[in-house]
Amino acid sequence: MYGTVRHEVRIHRPADEVWALAGDAARLHEWFPGIDACEVDGDRRTVTTTSGLALPELILVTDDRARRFQYRLDVPIVSHHRGTIDVIDLGDGSCLVVYSTEADPRAMALTIGGGTLGALRELKRQMEEEA
Amino acid sequence: MGRKILFVTTDQQRYDTLGCNGGQLSRTPVIDGLAAQGVRYERAVPQSVVCMPSRSTMLTGQHPSTHGVWMNGVPLPADAPSVAALLREHGYRTALIGKAHFQPFLDPFGRFEENQPTLAAGAHRGFEHFESATHSPMGPLTYARWLLTEHPEAAGGFYRVLDDQLEVNAAGGGDTGAPQVQVNPVPREWYHTDWVADRTISWLDSLGADDDFFCWMSFPDPHHPWDPPASELHRVPWREVPLPVGYPETAAEREALLDAKPRHWRGWYDGTLVSNYEAPLDWVPAEMTADQVREVNAVNAVEVELIDEALGRVMAAIAAKGWADDVDVIFTTDHGELQGDFGLLFKGPYHVDGLMRLPLIWRPAPSSAPAPATVTAPVGIVDLAPTFCRIAGLDAPSWMEGSALPVDDADAADRGFERVLTEWDSELFGVDVHLRTITRDGWVCTAYLPGSHHDGTEGELYDLTDDPLQRVNRWDDPSCAARRAELLADLWDHQPALVAPRPVEAPV
């Protein structure tokens, strides 16, 4: 069964600045708590969790103009997955970052979605506190 | 040296599973003995009927609206108030051994402290010692790591709590194919009930003779899966188990009862609506047989007996330490289990006695010369933390919302134990349900807030005296209109402080 989860956060930094980090496939581990490393090879990415689990992913979209990044987990337990990060310019020097997770089984959407929520919180902290 | 506190919790245990509460299936001489020496509560009510919110209430002394854990999967903030931290600040040695569940179990990114292989001493919510367990031998918790290290061959005998879809498993087992039942060949001494007792005894043995302690011994059973050691199943032969009084034996009777309640009841029974993650998605209650109800009740009773015996071992260890007169024991659970009532199992947004009437025993330290009593006034899980403060000689801090448990009905009347509030909020992929309930004056009244399947006009009203099985919903009974209005007014007048809702971060 299919499930979707969406989290968003407003960050008081320019969209391009946030996109430079959030849109870089090789830097996810810098702001996603629980992911310790990322390796990118063409359209393939492997993220390694804190527990040592290596998760292969396929990069679907990296659109610098729309500031959209999409990928999917490529593991047997997930028959469908799509993660989408959108950085939306709010026109006032701030931006809205939306991290969506679609998954089958649906419980994976909740489970991964919890991780994305923590990631957005960390992204906001880094962008605003370390600016 | 003050009074020491042994706080014993089980998970998802019904009131009527104890001998002292009239239970017939399980033999519970240890708990019955504590009840005979102390205070037995006949109307102890949880503030939530699922684990994380209720356990957070135990720790914080707050209602779910206030501590913010409004459903399973919402973590209790790391800086939430904690009665364990308070007691520790006042010199108590503190431990939690067994099931905590203040944070989600499903945690692939390892974000939650409770799922870390090791916790820094004293770092977790005021517990200087923390050894964790849950129903499964899989995952990062202490019991699972112990079993997989010491007895890996035993892990495969346990029931798989989640299925391939990560949903609560609907697979049946045992003799009848009952959901979440499995014959488990694990030796009794390796099962988590005995492990929790063993680890508790070990920690108690590490204390100095004059140490005051607050030890939360938290058994994962008798929460499903029902997979106790096979060697113990002979204790309660399921074929000899009578059907529970709350189980209507014919489908027509079940359906008529459910149709008189708000519509999510019948929807769940028919398999058309699963509103909460705690119920197996692929299980249809209408297909449950009477024999399956018998087997679930039998295996549950076995688990309750094992808990009673484990508690007996801990009490013997306490006596051997010379502390028998100085230890307060409080025994309770986080919420109940439907266990066949209305043809249903497990739990969900159903505020009836199966889930709402809890076993609660307080055996004060014998050195305090307690007078045995039975309290009929309603009390709450929210009253536990202030009770621990009272035992320790501390004033309950202002962040606690309950009051120290009454020692008898006169005390309850003097201190205004009139009402208990219970909340339910859940959101699961477009299905949301919201209940607010008051228990007082022998009635239980539940108002439904607007949600995906309710328009906010629905409710349930039961007379607990004349209708102890809550079969007749009096919500729309004109003769009860004044009673309903009075209870609703009181319910809305006493709502707890509300924090901004926090997001769900995992299914459970």
Interface residues (C-beta under 8 A of the other chain):
Chain A: M1 G3 T4 H7 F32 P33 G34 I35 T49 T50 S51 L53 I77 P105 R106 A107 M108 L110 T111 I112 G113 G114 G115 L117 G118
Chain B: G73 P104 L106 D107 P108 F109 G110 R111 P140 L162 D164 Q165 L166 E167 Y277 L281 F429 P503 V504 E505 A506 P507
